[in-house]
Amino acid sequence: MVSVVDIRKRGIKAVEDELQKENKAIISFKGRPKYVMLTLEEYERLLLDSAYNELKKKKENGEAFVSGAKELIERIENEL
């Protein structure tokens, strides 16, 4: 965890050091966790995981049709 005081003293280096230990840096304000900073790679992974889980849930509920890559390419080509 990185405090706001650490950030004021050491700047982005304090955050970078924490990101090297984990894929996130929790920033505390007045002794309480307040913010989270992520590497860009971790942020993009979370976005992809979220999109995948949403699509999976829609498929389970019959709200989405998921096909193979070949069928998807054919559908895209037909729509163009």
C-alpha positions in Angstrom: 0.0 0.0 0.0 1.2 3.5 -0.9 0.2 6.5 1.2 -0.5 9.9 -0.3 2.4 11.1 1.8 4.7 8.7 0.0 3.5 9.9 -3.3 4.1 13.5 -2.3 7.6 12.7 -1.2 8.7 10.2 -3.9 6.3 10.9 -6.7 5.4 8.2 -9.3 8.4 6.2 -8.1 6.5 5.2 -5.0 3.7 3.8 -7.2 6.1 2.1 -9.6 7.8 0.3 -6.7 4.5 -1.0 -5.5 3.4 -2.0 -9.0 6.6 -4.1 -9.3 5.6 -6.1 -6.2 2.1 -6.7 -7.3 0.0 -5.8 -10.4 -1.7 -3.1 -8.4 -0.9 -0.2 -6.1 -3.4 0.6 -3.4 -3.2 4.2 -2.4 -4.2 5.1 1.1 -5.6 8.5 2.2 -5.7 9.3 5.9 -4.7 5.7 6.7 -7.5 4.1 4.6 -7.4 2.5 1.2 -8.9 4.9 -1.2 -7.6 4.3 -4.8 -6.1 1.6 -6.9 -3.6 2.0 -9.7 -3.0 -0.8 -12.2 -0.5 -1.4 -14.9 -2.1 -0.9 -18.4 -1.7 -4.6 -19.0 -3.6 -5.5 -15.9 -6.3 -3.0 -16.6 -6.8 -4.4 -20.1 -6.8 -8.0 -18.8 -9.6 -7.0 -16.3 -11.6 -5.4 -19.2 -11.3 -8.6 -21.3 -12.2 -10.8 -18.3 -15.2 -8.7 -17.6 -16.3 -8.7 -21.3 -15.8 -12.5 -21.4 -17.9 -13.1 -18.3 -20.7 -10.8 -19.5 -20.8 -12.7 -22.8 -20.7 -16.1 -21.0 -23.6 -15.0 -18.8 -25.6 -13.8 -21.9 -25.0 -17.1 -23.6 -26.1 -19.1 -20.6 -29.3 -17.0 -20.5 -29.9 -17.5 -24.3 -29.4 -13.8 -24.9 -26.3 -14.2 -27.1 -25.2 -16.5 -30.0 -21.6 -17.5 -29.9 -20.2 -19.3 -32.9 -16.8 -20.4 -34.0 -14.2 -18.1 -35.6 -15.0 -19.2 -39.1 -18.7 -18.6 -38.7 -18.0 -15.2 -37.2 -15.8 -14.2 -40.1 -18.5 -15.3 -42.6 -21.2 -13.3 -40.7 -19.0 -10.2 -40.7 -18.2 -10.6 -44.4 -21.9 -11.0 -45.2 -22.8 -7.8 -43.3 -20.2 -5.8 -45.2 
